Amino acid sequence: MNPVPFIPHYLEGEPISRFSIWSWIGNEVNLPESNQDNDLKIDYVAQLFNTVADENTNIGIINGESFLHYRNAALCAKYIDEDEARSDSLNGEAGGALERGTGIEIKATQKMPVRHRPFRASYKRRAHGMR
């Protein structure tokens, strides 16, 4: 299969029998429609932690920029400013950014609405005399 920047418009809505092209758009592998069952095996080699040379170096971690901003600031606060309290605060923010970054990607792939139930919602229905 050959990578292309986008799936050509003339293939949209036209099922094909075998895959010959693919594209990477919006953090997803996109393929044309197929009129039969096809098995795909995806092999890849990724280097997540590349050497950062300058401000234009591509970071291979999806949604990782805000985490790196907070983490860098925390290290600067700890070792340059020697402000432990500020460093701890920024490390907490970095953890939150990491959770948000991974959570956004996971929730986007689920495509399901979420209804949050309150903690111990059945508490009012139970008999209060039982302990």
Secondary structure as the mmCIF struct_conf table of DSSP 4:
data_model
#
loop_
_struct_conf.conf_type_id
_struct_conf.id
_struct_conf.beg_label_comp_id
_struct_conf.beg_label_asym_id
_struct_conf.beg_label_seq_id
_struct_conf.end_label_comp_id
_struct_conf.end_label_asym_id
_struct_conf.end_label_seq_id
STRN STRN1 ASN A 2 PRO A 3
BEND BEND1 PRO A 5 PHE A 6
HELX_RH_3T_P HELX_RH_3T_P1 HIS A 9 LEU A 11
TURN_TY1_P TURN_TY1_P1 GLU A 12 GLY A 13
STRN STRN2 ILE A 16 ILE A 16
BEND BEND2 SER A 17 ARG A 18
STRN STRN3 ILE A 21 ILE A 25
TURN_TY1_P TURN_TY1_P2 GLY A 26 ASN A 27
STRN STRN4 GLU A 28 ASN A 30
STRN STRN5 SER A 34 SER A 34
BEND BEND3 ASN A 35 GLN A 36
BEND BEND4 LEU A 48 PHE A 49
BEND BEND5 ASP A 54 ASP A 54
TURN_TY1_P TURN_TY1_P3 GLU A 55 ASN A 56
HELX_LH_PP_P HELX_LH_PP_P1 THR A 57 ILE A 59
BEND BEND6 ILE A 61 ILE A 61
TURN_TY1_P TURN_TY1_P4 ILE A 62 ASN A 63
HELX_RH_AL_P HELX_RH_AL_P1 GLU A 65 TYR A 79
TURN_TY1_P TURN_TY1_P5 ILE A 80 ILE A 80
BEND BEND7 ASP A 81 ASP A 81
HELX_RH_AL_P HELX_RH_AL_P2 GLU A 84 GLN A 110
HELX_LH_PP_P HELX_LH_PP_P2 HIS A 116 PRO A 118
TURN_TY1_P TURN_TY1_P6 PHE A 119 ARG A 120
HELX_RH_3T_P HELX_RH_3T_P2 ALA A 121 ARG A 125
BEND BEND8 ARG A 126 ARG A 126
TURN_TY1_P TURN_TY1_P7 HIS A 128 GLY A 129
#
